[in-house]
Amino acid sequence: MGVASDRLSSLPDSVLLHMLSFLPFDDVVRTTRLCHQWRTLWSFSSTLNFIHHSKDLFSVRKFVSFVDKSLINLHGNCNSLLKLHVEFPFKRCFTSDVTVWVLFAITHQVKELNLVLSNDDGDCYNLPKRLLFNSFLENANWVSCRFYKVQAVRWDSLRELRIGSTEFGDDIVRKIVAGSPCLDLLELDNCWGFRCLDLFGGKVSKLVVNGYKEVKKFLDLELEIKAPYVKVLELKGCIRMNIKLKNVRNCVSVKFDFHSKNPKDEECDNFYEQQGDMLMAMFGSFSHVKDVMLGTWCIEVCAIWLTGLILSVMAFWDSPWVLFTMISCECLTLHTPIQKRYLPGIIRLLKHLLKLQTLIIHMALPYFEFEACLIPVVNDVYSVEGKLQLSVLPRGCGHQLEKIRVCGFEGTQSGLEVLFLRDLLLISANIEMMVIEWRSGLQNSIRDASVEFVAKTLSNVCKRSKKAVVLFKM
């Protein structure tokens, strides 16, 4: 038999270079040992990924030296560089090296520059002034990079900017927006120091705030967001501040998956009341929004806050002001398990969002409690085709729903998930389709038993909607 041909090397160079763009650069260099064709191929790569995770100082020094030598060798041969990605545990002693790398990127007019400089000592890299005036940069991701004594910025082509783990003031945000006429996405990941995100004067259409670094006092500080042109707003992670939204009239999609740590004992008296008031004010700013996503913490705060209101003001929920003033919401996504602590909040949402047509539930972690004994609270009794059926959902809850999608479903017999879905079929007269997607990673034996149990439960219920179709996806 003849020697098998090298099918990989027979591919066009453009395909091989695309494959190399996904590898760390040290692995790219190793490909030079494969054959003669690969010896010079690496020098034409349009993407350079330098990644190092070990925090050992000796290994970090070796990595920095490797990056230095690699960029020196590439300096005269690299004519089509598009992306430079550097990720390693940064120390202040490597400031000059990182500056050389940044100047290399500026000289070669890279379109994407990522500096992910993780550290545990609070060392931040000061961005050089030459980088603040760049007409070629289109995408940037800078972690632990400080805007030091910035007078102005000018990024004519910048479209996406992600800033992480650094402190900056309100003026930096205004200067970035004013100096980036094409900026479409602004993402702030666990940053701190700012009190107002004023995006007026720019074209930012998507704003993501993923956490705010821990502050000593909780509600003493406010975070004000002014986003007149933002269409998508996402608040995620731990944000221990009082959030106020202003001028968000163009927003079409919101995602509230942020949370706060458990309050101290002395704060428990009014903690949920203050948080509930804040959420209601935020919801009131989005009365026109049709696509809304809520996480577990928002649902829990709503449930506890609303319970307090019901106890103090009976029949408060019958007033037209309540709930949620998201009166235009047509698609609701809930990032929550179906558990006893969240069910009251979910019920209130389904009952008062009168235009809701699509419900999406991501049954992802965290599961804060496990309900080993299933003793559901009966909220109503229905007579369907001459049969009485008990329901955990009250009358008028989700009656307008047309489509339901459940992701990460487990179907355990010890939880409320199955009863919740069963009762949606029971009380909703307009449901056309319910799609249940099983959580990946479940053992086949557990999944098969769950599928059989869920299918039997849902098929036996007397559905209010005769055209409802239930689909299972494994």
C-alpha positions as CSV (number, residue, x, y, z in Angstrom):
1,M,0.0,0.0,0.0
2,G,1.2,3.5,-0.8
3,V,1.8,6.2,1.8
4,A,-1.4,8.0,2.7
5,S,-1.5,11.5,1.4
6,D,-1.4,14.5,3.8
7,R,-4.9,15.8,3.4
8,L,-4.4,18.6,5.8
9,S,-1.5,20.1,3.9
10,S,-3.4,19.8,0.7
11,L,-5.8,22.5,1.8
12,P,-5.5,26.0,0.5
13,D,-3.3,28.3,2.5
14,S,-6.2,30.6,3.3
15,V,-8.0,27.7,5.0
16,L,-4.9,26.7,7.0
17,L,-4.4,30.3,8.1
18,H,-8.0,30.4,9.3
19,M,-7.4,27.3,11.3
20,L,-4.2,28.8,12.9
21,S,-6.1,31.8,14.0
22,F,-7.9,29.8,16.7
23,L,-4.6,28.5,18.2
24,P,-2.4,30.2,20.8
25,F,0.7,31.5,19.1
26,D,3.1,29.0,20.8
27,D,1.1,26.2,19.2
28,V,1.2,28.0,15.9
29,V,5.0,28.1,16.0
30,R,5.1,24.3,16.7
31,T,3.4,23.7,13.4
32,T,6.6,24.7,11.6
33,R,7.9,21.2,12.5
34,L,5.2,19.5,10.4
35,C,6.7,19.9,7.0
36,H,8.3,22.3,4.7
37,Q,5.0,24.0,3.7
38,W,4.3,24.9,7.3
39,R,7.7,26.5,8.1
40,T,6.8,30.0,6.8
41,L,3.0,29.7,6.9
42,W,2.8,31.0,10.5
43,S,4.4,34.3,9.5
44,F,1.3,35.1,7.3
45,S,-1.2,34.6,10.1
46,S,-3.6,37.5,10.5
47,T,-4.4,36.6,14.1
48,L,-1.9,36.4,17.0
49,N,-3.1,34.9,20.3
50,F,-0.6,35.0,23.2
51,I,-2.2,33.2,26.2
52,H,-0.6,32.3,29.5
53,H,-2.4,31.3,32.7
54,S,0.2,30.2,35.2
55,K,1.0,32.8,37.9
56,D,4.5,31.6,38.6
57,L,6.8,34.6,38.1
58,F,9.5,32.6,36.3
59,S,7.0,31.1,33.8
60,V,5.5,34.6,33.3
61,R,8.9,36.0,32.5
62,K,9.5,33.2,29.9
63,F,6.1,34.0,28.3
64,V,6.9,37.8,28.1
65,S,10.3,37.0,26.5
66,F,8.6,34.6,24.0
67,V,6.1,37.4,23.0
68,D,9.0,39.9,22.6
69,K,11.0,37.5,20.4
70,S,7.9,36.5,18.3
71,L,6.9,40.1,17.6
72,I,10.5,41.0,16.6
73,N,10.6,38.1,14.1
74,L,7.2,39.2,12.8
75,H,7.9,42.9,12.5
76,G,9.3,42.8,9.0
77,N,7.1,39.9,7.6
78,C,3.7,40.6,9.0
79,N,1.7,42.7,6.5
80,S,-1.8,41.5,7.1
81,L,-2.2,41.4,10.9
82,L,-5.9,42.0,11.9
83,K,-5.9,40.8,15.6
84,L,-3.5,40.8,18.5
85,H,-4.7,39.1,21.7
86,V,-2.5,39.0,24.8
87,E,-3.7,37.3,28.0
88,F,-1.5,36.8,31.0
89,P,-1.1,37.6,34.8
90,F,0.2,41.1,34.6
91,K,2.8,42.6,37.0
92,R,3.9,46.2,37.0
93,C,7.5,45.2,36.1
94,F,6.1,44.2,32.6
95,T,4.7,47.6,31.8
96,S,7.4,48.5,29.2
97,D,7.0,45.1,27.5
98,V,3.2,45.6,27.1
99,T,3.8,49.1,25.8
100,V,6.1,47.7,23.1
101,W,3.4,45.2,22.1
102,V,0.8,47.9,21.9
103,L,3.0,50.1,19.7
104,F,3.6,47.0,17.5
105,A,-0.2,46.8,17.1
106,I,-0.5,50.5,16.3
107,T,2.3,50.3,13.8
108,H,0.7,47.3,12.0
109,Q,-2.7,48.9,12.1
110,V,-4.5,46.0,13.8
111,K,-8.3,46.2,13.8
112,E,-8.7,44.2,17.1
113,L,-6.5,44.6,20.2
114,N,-7.3,42.5,23.3
115,L,-5.2,43.1,26.5
116,V,-6.6,40.7,29.1
117,L,-4.1,41.5,32.0
118,S,-5.4,39.5,35.0
119,N,-3.8,40.2,38.4
120,D,-4.4,39.8,42.1
121,D,-2.3,42.7,43.3
122,G,-4.3,45.5,41.9
123,D,-1.6,46.3,39.3
124,C,-3.1,48.1,36.3
125,Y,-1.5,48.9,33.0
126,N,-1.7,52.6,31.9
127,L,-2.8,52.8,28.3
128,P,-0.3,54.8,26.2
129,K,-1.5,58.1,24.7
130,R,-0.7,56.9,21.2
131,L,-3.4,54.3,21.5
132,L,-6.0,56.9,22.4
133,F,-5.8,58.3,18.9
134,N,-6.2,55.5,16.4
135,S,-8.3,55.4,13.2
136,F,-7.8,51.7,12.5
137,L,-9.0,50.0,15.7
138,E,-12.5,48.4,15.4
139,N,-12.7,46.1,18.4
140,A,-11.0,46.3,21.8
141,N,-11.1,44.3,25.0
142,W,-9.1,45.8,27.8
143,V,-8.9,44.2,31.3
144,S,-7.0,45.9,34.1
145,C,-6.0,48.7,31.8
146,R,-6.3,52.2,33.2
147,F,-7.2,55.4,31.4
148,Y,-4.6,57.7,32.9
149,K,-4.8,61.5,32.6
150,V,-6.9,61.2,29.4
151,Q,-7.8,64.6,27.9
152,A,-9.6,63.1,24.8
153,V,-9.8,60.0,22.7
154,R,-10.3,59.6,18.9
155,W,-11.3,56.2,17.6
156,D,-12.9,56.8,14.2
157,S,-13.5,53.1,13.4
158,L,-14.1,51.6,16.9
159,R,-17.4,49.6,17.0
160,E,-17.0,47.4,20.0
161,L,-15.3,48.3,23.3
162,R,-15.1,46.1,26.4
163,I,-13.5,47.4,29.6
164,G,-12.9,45.1,32.6
165,S,-11.6,45.3,36.2
166,T,-10.6,49.0,36.2
167,E,-11.6,52.2,37.9
168,F,-12.6,55.3,35.9
169,G,-14.8,58.4,36.4
170,D,-17.8,59.7,34.6
171,D,-15.7,61.9,32.4
172,I,-14.0,58.9,30.8
173,V,-17.3,57.5,29.6
174,R,-18.3,60.8,28.1
175,K,-15.0,61.2,26.3
176,I,-15.1,57.7,24.9
177,V,-18.7,58.2,23.5
178,A,-17.8,61.6,22.1
179,G,-14.6,60.4,20.4
180,S,-16.0,57.2,19.0
181,P,-18.6,58.1,16.3
182,C,-19.1,54.4,15.2
183,L,-19.2,52.8,18.7
184,D,-22.1,50.3,18.7
185,L,-21.3,48.1,21.8
186,L,-20.0,49.3,25.2
187,E,-19.5,46.6,27.8
188,L,-18.2,47.3,31.4
189,D,-17.2,44.2,33.3
190,N,-16.7,44.5,37.1
191,C,-15.5,48.1,36.8
192,W,-16.0,50.8,39.5
193,G,-15.6,54.5,40.2
194,F,-18.2,55.9,37.8
195,R,-21.6,57.1,39.1
196,C,-23.2,58.2,35.8
197,L,-23.1,56.5,32.4
198,D,-24.1,59.3,30.1
199,L,-24.2,58.0,26.5
200,F,-25.7,61.1,25.0
201,G,-24.1,62.3,21.8
202,G,-23.0,58.9,20.7
203,K,-24.5,56.0,18.7
204,V,-24.1,53.2,21.3
205,S,-27.0,50.8,20.6
206,K,-26.0,48.1,23.2
207,L,-24.9,48.7,26.7
208,V,-23.8,45.9,29.0
209,V,-22.9,46.4,32.7
210,N,-21.6,43.1,34.1
211,G,-21.2,43.7,37.8
212,Y,-19.9,46.7,39.8
213,K,-16.9,46.1,42.1
214,E,-17.9,45.8,45.8
215,V,-18.6,49.0,47.6
216,K,-18.7,49.4,51.4
217,K,-22.2,50.8,51.7
218,F,-25.1,49.6,49.7
219,L,-27.9,52.1,48.9
220,D,-25.8,55.1,49.8
221,L,-24.5,55.2,46.2
222,E,-26.5,55.6,43.0
223,L,-25.7,54.5,39.5
224,E,-27.5,56.7,36.9
225,I,-27.8,55.5,33.3
226,K,-28.7,57.9,30.5
227,A,-28.9,56.0,27.2
228,P,-31.1,57.8,24.6
229,Y,-30.0,55.7,21.7
230,V,-29.4,52.3,23.3
231,K,-31.7,49.6,22.0
232,V,-30.4,46.7,24.1
233,L,-29.6,47.1,27.8
234,E,-28.1,44.3,29.9
235,L,-27.4,44.5,33.6
236,K,-25.7,41.4,35.0
237,G,-23.6,40.3,37.9
238,C,-23.4,41.8,41.3
239,I,-24.4,45.4,41.4
240,R,-24.9,46.7,45.0
241,M,-26.1,50.2,44.0
242,N,-29.4,52.0,43.6
243,I,-29.9,52.0,39.8
244,K,-31.7,54.9,38.1
245,L,-32.6,54.8,34.4
246,K,-33.2,58.0,32.5
247,N,-34.1,58.6,28.8
248,V,-34.2,55.0,27.5
249,R,-37.0,55.6,25.1
250,N,-35.4,53.8,22.2
251,C,-34.7,50.6,24.1
252,V,-36.4,47.5,22.6
253,S,-34.8,44.7,24.7
254,V,-33.7,44.6,28.3
255,K,-32.0,42.0,30.4
256,F,-32.0,42.3,34.2
257,D,-29.9,39.4,35.5
258,F,-28.1,41.3,38.1
259,H,-28.2,40.5,41.8
260,S,-27.1,41.8,45.3
261,K,-25.5,39.9,48.1
262,N,-27.7,39.0,51.1
263,P,-28.1,42.1,53.3
264,K,-26.7,42.3,56.8
265,D,-29.0,41.7,59.7
266,E,-29.4,45.4,60.4
267,E,-30.5,46.1,56.8
268,C,-33.2,43.4,56.6
269,D,-36.0,45.6,57.7
270,N,-36.2,47.7,54.6
271,F,-33.8,46.0,52.2
272,Y,-36.4,44.3,50.0
273,E,-38.6,47.3,50.2
274,Q,-35.9,49.5,48.8
275,Q,-34.9,47.0,46.2
276,G,-38.5,46.5,45.1
277,D,-39.0,50.2,44.8
278,M,-35.9,50.4,42.6
279,L,-37.1,47.6,40.4
280,M,-40.5,49.1,40.0
281,A,-39.0,52.4,38.9
282,M,-36.8,50.6,36.4
283,F,-39.7,48.6,35.0
284,G,-41.6,51.9,34.7
285,S,-38.9,53.2,32.3
286,F,-39.6,50.2,30.0
287,S,-43.3,50.4,29.6
288,H,-42.8,50.4,25.8
289,V,-40.3,47.4,25.7
290,K,-41.6,44.2,24.2
291,D,-38.6,41.9,25.0
292,V,-37.7,41.5,28.6
293,M,-35.4,39.0,30.5
294,L,-35.4,38.7,34.3
295,G,-33.0,36.7,36.5
296,T,-33.6,34.8,39.7
297,W,-32.7,37.7,42.1
298,C,-35.1,40.1,40.4
299,I,-37.9,37.6,40.6
300,E,-37.2,36.8,44.2
301,V,-37.1,40.5,45.2
302,C,-40.4,41.1,43.4
303,A,-42.1,38.2,45.2
304,I,-40.9,39.2,48.7
305,W,-41.6,42.9,48.1
306,L,-45.0,42.2,46.7
307,T,-45.9,39.9,49.7
308,G,-45.1,42.8,52.0
309,L,-47.3,45.1,50.0
310,I,-50.2,42.7,50.1
311,L,-49.9,42.3,53.8
312,S,-49.9,46.1,54.3
313,V,-52.4,47.1,51.6
314,M,-55.0,44.5,50.7
315,A,-56.1,44.3,47.1
316,F,-53.1,46.4,46.1
317,W,-52.6,44.1,43.1
318,D,-55.9,45.1,41.6
319,S,-54.8,48.7,41.2
320,P,-53.9,49.6,37.6
321,W,-50.4,51.0,38.6
322,V,-49.1,47.6,39.6
323,L,-46.9,45.4,37.8
324,F,-45.3,45.9,36.6
325,T,-45.7,48.8,34.3
326,M,-44.1,46.7,31.5
327,I,-47.5,46.8,29.8
328,S,-46.1,46.3,26.3
329,C,-44.0,43.1,27.1
330,E,-44.8,40.4,24.5
331,C,-41.8,38.1,25.0
332,L,-40.6,37.3,28.6
333,T,-37.5,35.3,29.3
334,L,-36.9,34.0,32.9
335,H,-33.5,32.8,34.0
336,T,-34.7,30.8,36.9
337,P,-35.5,27.3,38.2
338,I,-39.2,26.6,39.0
339,Q,-38.9,26.5,42.8
340,K,-41.1,27.5,45.6
341,R,-39.2,30.7,46.4
342,Y,-39.6,32.0,42.9
343,L,-43.1,30.8,42.0
344,P,-45.0,33.8,43.5
345,G,-43.0,36.2,41.5
346,I,-43.4,34.2,38.3
347,I,-47.2,34.0,38.9
348,R,-47.4,37.8,39.3
349,L,-45.6,38.3,36.1
350,L,-47.8,36.0,34.1
351,K,-50.9,37.4,35.6
352,H,-50.3,41.1,35.0
353,L,-48.4,41.1,31.7
354,L,-51.6,41.2,29.6
355,K,-49.9,41.3,26.2
356,L,-47.5,38.4,26.9
357,Q,-47.4,35.9,24.0
358,T,-44.1,34.1,24.4
359,L,-42.6,32.7,27.5
360,I,-39.0,31.4,27.6
361,I,-37.6,29.7,30.7
362,H,-33.9,28.9,31.2
363,M,-33.9,26.5,34.1
364,A,-30.2,27.1,34.8
365,L,-28.3,27.3,38.1
366,P,-28.2,28.6,40.8
367,Y,-30.5,26.2,42.5
368,F,-30.6,27.8,46.0
369,E,-32.7,25.1,47.6
370,F,-33.9,21.6,46.9
371,E,-37.5,20.8,47.5
372,A,-37.3,17.1,48.5
373,C,-41.0,16.9,49.5
374,L,-43.4,18.0,46.9
375,I,-46.4,19.6,48.6
376,P,-47.5,22.2,46.1
377,V,-49.7,25.1,47.0
378,V,-53.0,24.9,45.3
379,N,-54.1,28.2,43.9
380,D,-57.2,27.2,42.0
381,V,-59.5,24.4,41.0
382,Y,-60.7,24.0,37.4
383,S,-63.5,22.0,35.9
384,V,-62.4,20.8,32.4
385,E,-64.7,18.4,30.5
386,G,-66.5,17.5,33.7
387,K,-63.3,16.7,35.7
388,L,-61.9,18.7,38.6
389,Q,-58.2,19.5,38.4
390,L,-56.1,21.3,41.0
391,S,-53.6,23.9,39.8
392,V,-50.6,25.6,41.3
393,L,-51.4,28.6,39.0
394,P,-54.3,30.9,39.7
395,R,-57.1,31.7,37.3
396,G,-56.1,34.3,34.6
397,C,-52.4,33.5,34.8
398,G,-50.8,33.3,31.4
399,H,-54.1,32.9,29.6
400,Q,-52.8,34.9,26.7
401,L,-49.7,32.8,26.1
402,E,-49.2,31.3,22.6
403,K,-45.6,29.9,22.7
404,I,-43.6,28.4,25.6
405,R,-40.0,27.3,25.4
406,V,-38.2,25.6,28.3
407,C,-34.4,25.2,28.3
408,G,-32.2,23.1,30.6
409,F,-35.2,21.0,31.7
410,E,-34.7,18.0,34.0
411,G,-38.2,16.9,34.8
412,T,-37.5,15.7,38.3
413,Q,-40.5,14.3,40.1
414,S,-39.5,16.1,43.3
415,G,-39.8,19.6,41.8
416,L,-42.5,21.9,40.6
417,E,-41.4,22.0,37.0
418,V,-43.8,19.4,35.7
419,L,-46.8,20.7,37.6
420,F,-46.0,24.2,36.4
421,L,-45.9,23.1,32.7
422,R,-49.0,20.9,33.2
423,D,-51.0,23.8,34.6
424,L,-49.9,26.2,31.9
425,L,-51.5,23.7,29.4
426,L,-54.5,23.5,31.7
427,I,-55.4,27.2,32.1
428,S,-54.0,28.8,28.8
429,A,-56.6,28.7,26.0
430,N,-54.3,30.1,23.3
431,I,-51.2,27.9,23.6
432,E,-50.0,26.7,20.2
433,M,-46.7,25.1,21.0
434,M,-44.6,24.1,24.0
435,V,-41.0,23.1,23.4
436,I,-39.1,21.3,26.2
437,E,-35.3,21.1,25.8
438,W,-33.6,18.7,28.1
439,R,-30.5,19.8,30.0
440,S,-27.3,18.4,28.3
441,G,-25.3,16.1,30.4
442,L,-28.1,14.1,32.0
443,Q,-27.5,10.4,32.2
444,N,-29.6,8.5,29.6
445,S,-31.3,6.4,32.3
446,I,-32.4,9.5,34.3
447,R,-33.4,11.4,31.1
448,D,-35.4,8.5,29.7
449,A,-37.3,8.1,33.0
450,S,-38.0,11.8,33.2
451,V,-39.2,11.9,29.6
452,E,-41.6,9.1,30.2
453,F,-42.9,10.7,33.4
454,V,-43.3,14.2,31.9
455,A,-44.8,12.9,28.7
456,K,-47.4,10.9,30.6
457,T,-48.2,13.8,32.9
458,L,-48.6,16.4,30.1
459,S,-50.6,14.0,27.8
460,N,-53.1,13.1,30.6
461,V,-54.0,16.7,31.4
462,C,-57.1,18.1,29.8
463,K,-55.6,20.9,27.8
464,R,-57.7,24.1,27.6
465,S,-56.2,24.7,24.1
466,K,-57.0,21.9,21.7
467,K,-54.4,23.0,19.2
468,A,-51.5,22.9,21.7
469,V,-48.5,20.8,20.5
470,V,-45.8,19.6,23.0
471,L,-42.3,18.9,21.5
472,F,-39.4,17.3,23.3
473,K,-35.8,18.1,22.3
474,M,-32.9,15.9,23.7
